[in-house]
Amino acid sequence: MHIHATPAAFRQVVRSNAFDVPTPGQCPGYVQGNLAILPKTLADDFLRFARLNPKACPVIGMTEPGDPRVPELGDVDLMHDAPMYCIFENGKQVGEVRDLKEVWRDDLVGFVLGCSFSFEEPLVQAGIPLRHIEQGTTVPVYRTAIPNKQAGPFGGSMVVSMRPMTAAHAIRAVQITSRMPGVHGAPVHLGDPSLIGISDIDRPDWGDVAEIRPGEIPVFWACGVTPQEAIRSAQPSFAITHKPGHMVITDLKTADLAIL
C-alpha cells in the first residue's frame, strides 16, 4: 500500500488506524524515524548510548518527559504516528499496539532515530535497484556479533539491514549514504555475513528474505532496531519501540540531512 502524500497527510492516515503495514517507499524525500520510548530515569543513559553508537542510533529528535510531541520534526505525535508499536516489560516484548493512548505515561521520554528507509529514494534515483521495494516486501534485518558501546545499562549488539547489490552499485551506494550520517550513513559491512555473526542470510530476525542473485553481494547498514537489543540488554521495567519496518514519517527532508 503506497500513499504518496505529504508527511502531515500520511500521519493523519496513520492516526485514523487506516495504515498498519511497513512504511518503505512512503512520502519519498522525507526522513523516516525509528522510535525508542523510555522512562525519564533512563533517558540520560539512553541518550549517551545513542551518542556512543551514532551509526545505529542517530538521534534526530526527542520529547520532553510526558509530552509525545516532537515539534522539531513537524506535527509529530509519538502516541499515534507509527503504524505499529512494540511494548516491552523487563526487557521482553509483551505485545504490539496500533497507538499508545492506553499505555502512555507522564514519565516517558521519546527518541526518534534516523532510518535507512530515508536514503532509499536517492539510491533508486541513482539507478540502484532495491529488491524489497521492487517486490513489495520488508527489508531483511539481522542481529550481529558487533558489540554496541555500553552506556549505563544499555549495551547489546548492533542490528543491521541488508540490501543485495552488484559491486558497482555497492560502491555508488557507499558514496551516496556516506553523506547521510543522520540516517545511518555508509554501510558497516559488505560481503560475507558470517564475519559479522550472521549464520544464515536466508533467516532474517525481522523482515523478509531478499534473494541474493549471481553477481550480487549483501550490503549491510546499521539499523534503528538496535535500540530494541539495547532494551533487551538493559531490561527496563517498561519501554516502547516502533515495530520494525513501521516508522514515523517526519517533515524533515532527506536532502537537508546530507553533508555536501
N, C-alpha and C positions, 0 to 999 in steps of 0.2 A: 504494500500500500504506500504509494508515494504521493505526498501532498506538497507540491511546490508552492509554498506560501511564504509570507514574511514570518520571522520568528514569533512575533506577537500573535499573529493569526494561528500559527501552528500550536502555540501554547494554549490558546483558547480551545482548540480541538482536543488537546490532551486533558484539559481541565473538565471538559464535558464527558470524560471517560469514553470518547469515541475512537481512541487510538491506543493500542496496547501491544504493539509489535516493535521490533528493533528499529532504530532511527537512522541507520546509514542511508545517505542519499537525500535526506530531508533538508530543506532550506539550504541549498548549495551556496557556499560562500560565507556561511556563518559558523561560528565556533560552537561545537557541542561540548557538554561538560559531564564528567563523572562526578559522583557525589560521595562524600563521607560526612556523616552527621553524628556527633558525639556529645556527651555531657561536657559542660564547660570546664569541669575539673580536669579533663583530659585534653582540652583544646590546645593549650600551650605545647604539650608534648607532641601532639599530632602535627602542629604547625612546624615544630622543629624537625620532626620526622620528614615532612614534605620538603623542607629546605635542604635536608641532607640527602634526599633521594629525588632530585628535580627531574630526572628523565622520566620516572614513573609517576611522579606526583607534582606536576606543575600547577601550583595554586593560581587560579585566575579570579577568584572571588571568595568571600566568606561573609557570614552573617554575624550580627550581634546576638548575644545569648537570648534565646526565646523568640527571636524575630526571624521568620522564614524567608524574608525578602532579601534580595541581593541587588540593590539598585544600580550598582556599577555595571551590571550585566544586562540591564533592561528591567522591564516589569516582570521580574522572575520571582516566583514564589515556590520555595522548595517543598512546601506541603503538597503541591498539586502538579508541578510542571514536568516531572519524569513520568513516562508511561507506566513504569512498574518499579516498586521499591522492594528491597530485601531487609527484613528485620532480624537483628542479631541479639541474643542474650547470652552472656558469659562466653562470648567468642564463637557461638554456634548459630547458624542460620535457623530461625524457627518459623519463618513464614514469608510470604510475599503479599503486598497490598498495592492497590491502584492509587491511593493517596494516603496522606499521613494525618488526616484530621482527627482520627481516633487515637493516635499514638503520640502526637506532638506534645512536647513538654517545654516548660518555661526555662529549663536549664540547657537546652540543646543549642549547639553551635554547628552551623553547616559550612562545609568547604566544597567549593566547586573546582574541579581539576580539569585542565585541558585534555581533550580526547583526540585520538588519532583519526577518527572519522572526519575531523575538520580539515586534514590535509589531503583527503582523498580527491576532492574536486581538482586541486592543482595537479595531482598525479594524472587524473583522467584527461585533463586539458593538455598535458604534455604527451599524450598518446600512450600512456601506460595502462593497460587493461587491468582491472581488479576483479578477480574471479567471483568473489561473494556478491559484488554488485551486479555483475553480468548474470549470475544465476539466481539472484534473489534470495541468497542465504545470509547467515550471520558469520562474520569473520571468526576464524578459529582462534581461541585464546588458551594459553598453556601456563601452568606453573613451571618455574625453572629452579635450578640449583644456584642461581645467582643471589647471594645474600643481600638483603637491604641493610643499610646502615641504621643501627639501633638508636632510638631516642625514647627515653623513658621505657614504658612497657611495649612500645611499638617496634616490631622487627619483621620477622618472616622473610620470605624470598620474593624476588621480582616476578611479576606476571607479564607475559608478552603476548602480543597479537602477531599473526603471521599472514603474509601475502606472498604467493608464489610469483616469481618474475624471471624473465631471462636475465642474463648477466648485464646486458646493455641497459635494460630497463631498471635493474637494481642500482646501477651506477647513477643513472639520472634521478632515481628516487632518493638516493643519498644526498645528491646535490640540492634537490628541492626541499626535503624535510629538514636538512641541517639548518636551514634558515628559519625554522619554526619551533624554537625550544618551548614555547608556551603550549604546544600540543604534541609534546614528547620528542620533537627533534629527530635527529638521524637514527637509523636502526642501531640496535645494540648487538646484533649478530646476523651473519649471513652464512648459509650453508648448513653443515652437519648439525642437526638438532641435538644429538647426544652430547655435544660439547657444552651445552648449557642445561643438561639434565633432563631433556625431553626424550623419553624412551620410545614412544610410538607417535609419530607425527599424524597418524590416522585416528588418534583418540584424543582430541582436544578436551580440556577440562571444562570449557564453556564454548558455545557457538557450534558451528558445523564444520565438517571436514571440507577442506579445499584441495582438490586434485592438483598434484604437482606433476606437470606434463614433461615429456622429454625436452631437454634443453632449458629447463627452469630450475631455480634454486629457491628454497624457502628464505624469506627475508623477515626478520623479527624486530618489532618495535616494542619498547617499554609500554605497558598498558595501565590504564587507570583502574583496573580491577585489583592492582597491587594493594590498595588500602584494605581490601577485604581479607587478604592474607595477613596484613598487619593487625587487623581487628581479631582475627583468629588467634594470632600470637599473643596479643595483649589481653584478651578475654575480658573486655569491659562488660559491666552488668547489662548495658543497653547500648545499641548503636544501630544506625540505619545507613544503607548504601542504595544506589540505583541497582536494578537488576542488570547484569552485564548485557551490553548492547542497547539498553533503553535509556537514552541520555536526555538531559535538559538542553534545549537549544536556546542559546543566548543571542543578544543583539550585537555582540562583538563580531566584526568581520575578520575572517581568517587572514586576509591581506594585511590587516592592521597589526597583527602579531608577528609578521615576517620581519626578519632582520635584513636590511638592504645591503 
